[in-house]
């Protein structure tokens, strides 16, 4: 009897050594589960309708003063002033250029008058010479020699040629003057237009509110609001007076997370300042392509707009930060598998289906997916066991 215990222990050891090694390939048993697609985003509250206030003038100007944002303004109240120093300097330069051009015009007119007077004097002299030649020209060989008569005729030909040249010179002076004046007029017109633009800018250094209401400054495409010292280009919207009766949500969703977003999908919204309050809404707009929303940050986002089913002016103020959940697909029971179980080759999608001690390739058709699982529409049934990772080659049997 003293050997019974050692023999029993030995039997257990032999049984343990004879067991097959544990399966090294992780598996997943297919079953029907509730499947939904939800996308998270962030953003802020904004007015659905607002009156924008544009930067005046026709050239870039520097902001010198801004009224506090989110303050109430009356109609006609000044909300921004631009720096006049640069505009005044440019205006003086253009005014000086106008004076120089006017002097050039007067100089051209004086030169034309002087040149035409010289031509007129020469024409008067030639006229007197013609009278003298006509008065004393005699072609009678009995009185003058043939050489003297030829000399008189040559003198008349010379005077006729000179008279023709003076007519051409007078016409040429007029053409040259007209060309110079055309160039000067074009230059003067350009400088005068710029000067008038600067004068208009000087008279538009103050921006006034066209309506009474809450003042909200407008962000540019980089997400930056106007600030003192910033250069503002003409026509840019620098502020808006929102309609607080109708607010909406502007939501940003990271491009990698944007799955099947469509207009009309339900949105749950929670204000960061009031985490205990929840609002619902629907998507009314989805941007066609993603973009960056922060300077220096390469991450891109889709911009969405959602209407709100409930309005509360006491807490829904423009610029209030929010978190949002978009319900792309409502929960429904369907067969889903982890995304990493799917494999792709030559346009086909397949999984490794467990068959005894081995795995075989099983082609499947997939549907919609979220960040973790994918819907299987054909190829698998409940209770099937598939590999969570690709099995070793010796564990795969050709189907």
Buried (B, 14 or more C-beta within 10 A) or exposed (E): EEEEEEEEEEEEEEEEEEEEEEEEBEBBEBEEEEBEBBBEBBBBBBBBEBBEBBBBBBBBBBBBEBBEBEEEBEEEEEBBBBBBEBBEEBBEBBBEBBEEBEEBBEEBEEBBEEBBEBBEEBBEEBEEBBEEBEEEEEEEEEEBEEEEBEEBEEBBEEBEEBBEEBEEBBEEBEEBBEEBBEEBEEBBEEBBEBBEBBBBBBEBBEBBBEBEBBBBBBBBEEEEBBEEEBEBEBEEBBBBBBBBEEBBBBBBBBEEBBBEBEEEBBBBBBBEEBEEEEBBBBBBEBBEEBEBBEEEEEEBBBBBBBBBEEEEEEEBBBBBEBBBBBBBBEEEEBBBBEEBBBBEEEEEBBBBBBEEEBBBBBEBEBBBBBEEBBBBEEBBEEEBEBBBEBBEEEBBEEE
